[in-house]
């Protein structure tokens, strides 16, 4: 397990998060879940891993995936976005 890499799955549908998580079991990385972009931003403040892989739904309540990516590009807060 690589402790410097984690995955965040963001989708407002719990079933979709479950299905994606099941597919990611093979990679053996920490996986976090969020139901909207605002929760992703909150997670980014508290998780310890330095490299984050984002798996984002485009349409979510509160903050959708596109708005989240725009926010991250505009405000990287020490995290590299690629």
N, C-alpha and C positions, 0 to 999 in steps of 0.2 A: 504494500500500500504506500502511495506517495503522499505524505502528509502536507505537501505544499500545494496540492491541487484538489479542488472540490467542484461539485456540480450543483447548480441551482436549477430546479425545474419550476417554472412559473406558468400556471394554467388555472383558470377559475373553475374548471371541472375536475373534481376529485378523481373520477375514473381515469381521466387522461394522465394525471400525475402518477397514479398507480401503475398504469400501463407503461409509461415511460420509465419509471423507476425499475420495474421488472426487467425491462430491456437493458438497463444499465448495471444490473447486478454483476455482470461479468467483468466490468472494469475495476471493481474493488476500490472505488474512491468514495469519500464522504459525499452523500447526496442530501441536499436540503430542498424543502418544498415551500412554495409561496402561491397564494391564490390571486395576487395582483402585483403590479410593479412597485407599489409603495412598500409592500412586504419584502420585496427583493432588496430595495434600498435599506430597509431596516436590517435584513440579514447581512448585507455587505459591511455594516458597521460592527457586527459582533463575531463573525466567523474568523478563524485564525489563518486559514489558508491564504497564501499570497496570490495564487492563480485560480481564477474562477471561470468555469465553463457555464455559460448561460443557455438554457433551453427555454425559449420564450414563446408563449402564445401571443398572437398579434392582437386579438380582441379580448380584453379583460376589463372588469370594472375598476374604478378608482384611477388606475394608471395602466394603459395598455402597453404591449411590448414595444411598439414604435416610440411612444413617448418616453418609456424607460431608457431605451437606447440613446435617444437624443439627449436626455438628462445626463446619462453617463459620459457621453462624448463631451458635453459642455462642462461637466463637473467631475473629472476623473477621481478626485479625492485620494490620490496615491495609488489607485489600482490601474494597471495597464489594460486598455481595451484594444482588442485586435479583431 
